[in-house]
Amino acid sequence: MNEFQEPDAAARQKAMLIFLLAAVVGSGLVWLLQSRQDSMAEWLADNVDWLLENRWIPLSFMYALMLPAIGGCAYIYHFGSRVLHTQRFPPNGMAVTRRTRILSGQQAVRRARVLQVLSVLLLLTCLAFPLVIYAVLVSVTAAA
């Protein structure tokens, strides 16, 4: 009864390449921000009033930082939809990087629903987080 899907070597190489590329780009961005941290802090301190008057600028920046996570939410929700449509996990035609047990029927549908619910919760968190951070910053600057 237990069916397995065998790994695809090309999919494994592609996943490793994507992971390494993301690690290099992420490390580069962290290094860049840390090297410019003092000048950014000075600019923010000098322009607090202007940023509070133009609220859309810091909010837009924070939402731009959330775009990769929002894109991930969309992908996970779409993946869950594919599982629901095929009633098979992983969906037909999807390459896997390791030996994976195939779920079908009600088990696959349950897993798809969990993926979709988690993606919606993550999306709501991504949308609310910048608003909460901005509200905290406004209240802190108002109290100062």
N, C-alpha and C positions, 0 to 999 in steps of 0.2 A: 504494500500500500504506500510506503514511503518512496516517493519519486524525488530524484535529485537532479539539479541542473549543474552541469560541469562548468568549471571556470573557462573564461576566454582570455588567452594570453594578451591579445591586443587591447582588450578592455582594461586589463591590469596595468599595462604600460601607459595607457592614456590616463588612467586615474592617478598613477604616480607622477606623471608629467604635470597634470593639473595641480596636484598637491604641492609639488616643488615650485611651480610657478607662483602659486598663491603665497607660499612661504617666503619666497624671495621678494615679491612685490610688497607683502605685508611688512617684512623686516625693513625694507627700504623706506616705506612710509613712516614707520615708527622711528627710525634713525633720523629722517628728515624733520619730523615734528620735534623730536628731542633736541636736535641741534639748533632749532629756531625757537625753542620754548621761551627764552628770556625776551626776545623781541616781540613775540606774540603776546606775552603777558603784559609787557609795557604798552603795546598798542591797545589791548583790551582795557587796561586801566585808564588810559587817556580818552577812550571813546565810549565809556559806559553809557553816558547820557544819550549819545547819538544812537547806540544800539537799542536802548530802551524806547526811543522815539520811533525807530524803524524796526518794529518787532519781527517783521517778515524775514529780515536778513539772518538773525541767529536761528530762527526756526527753520528756514530753508536749509541752512548749513547742517543743522542737526538731522533733518530728514534726508539730506543727501548722504550723510554718514550711514543712515539706516537702509539705503537702497539695496545693498547686497543681501541683507537679511530679508527684506521684503521680496526680493527676487527669489530667494530660497523658499519663502512661504508659498509663492505662486507655483514653483516647481513641485514642491511636496504635495500641494493640493491637486495639481494636475496628475501627478503620479498616482495618488489615491483614486482619482477618477478613472485612470486607465485600469487599475486593479479592479475597481467596481465593474467596469464595462466587460472585462474579460473573465472576471471571477477567478483570477489566477494570480498568485504572488510568487515570484516576479511575473509581470505581464509577458505575454508572448513576444518574442523578438528582442527582449531586453538581455543584454550581455551582463554576466556577473563576474566578479573578480575572484570568487572562491566557491567551493562546492556548496550549493544552496538547496535546502529542502524546499520543494514546491508545495505551496498551500493552494487548495482549490475550494470552491463552494463557500460555505458559511465562514470558514476560517479566514479565507482571503477577504471576504466582504468585511468581516470584523476588523481585520488589520487595516483595510482601506479607510474605514470610518475613523479609526483611531488616528491615522495619519492626517486625515482631513480636519478633525477636531483640533489636533495639536498645531497644525499649520495656521488655523484661524486664531487660536490663542496666541501663537507667536506673532502673528500679524497685528493683533490688537495691542500686544505689548510694544511692538515696534512703533506703532502709531501713537501710543500714549506716552512713551518714555520721553521724547523731546518736550512734550507739553509739561510733564511733571518737572523735568530739569529746569525748563524755562520759568515755571511758576516759582520754584525754589530760588532761582537767581533773582527774580523780580522782588520777592519778599525779603531776601537778604540785602539787596541794594536799597530797598525802601527803608529798612530798619537802620541802615548805617548812616 
